[in-house]
Amino acid sequence: MKFSIDIDDQKALLKYARKVIQAALEHEPEPEPPELSTTLRCGAFVTLREDASLRGCIGRMQSNDPLARTIAEMALAAAFEDPRFTSVAAEELPRLEIEITLLSPLKPILPEQVVVGKHGLLISALGRSGVLLPQVPTEYGWDRETFLEQLCRKAGLAAGTWKSSLAQLYGFEGFVFSESSLSPAEG
């Protein structure tokens, strides 16, 4: 599935995510959502990085809410509810980079069909599940097998669980954009 949103909507959503986090830090009401040209309703993840290090990442695999609503909820969750990190503090906000990944619908996928850099994955097995976004294996230089092994690890499953008939594997594609990808190149 190829899908995207135009650059003005990308900029508006990134700005909105930042404003929503800032309003929460300042105990102010949530800002009005931006007017978007898209009516897309889909799952999304918001990733926060500080000095290129992960600072928070939370998402929803699917959503029927308006896109701006989904982004607002995931931005707040990434900033304040990621159990791997303490809540974002006001002084950190200027140093944070925000990245948004919009998700295509989940579809069953076979391990040999996984294309690194194209597919994100969700595994479900033995009462556990885990998700890795399409950009993760590229960022770490993983091949397909390493990607599948790390997916199992993320889900708290034994290595190789992805080969089991008890495991359900789903693929999805992501449309990724970030504040730095939309900033003019420095030269």
Protein Blocks (a to p, Z undefined) as FASTA:
>chain_A
ZZdddfklmmmmmmmmmmmmmmmmnopacddddddfbfcdcdddddddeehiafbdcddf
bdcbdfklmmmmmmmmmmmmcmkbccddfklmmmpccddddddddddddfklpcghkacc
dddeehiacdddfklmmmnopafklmmmmmmmmnopaehklmpmkbccdddddddddfkl
mpccdZZ
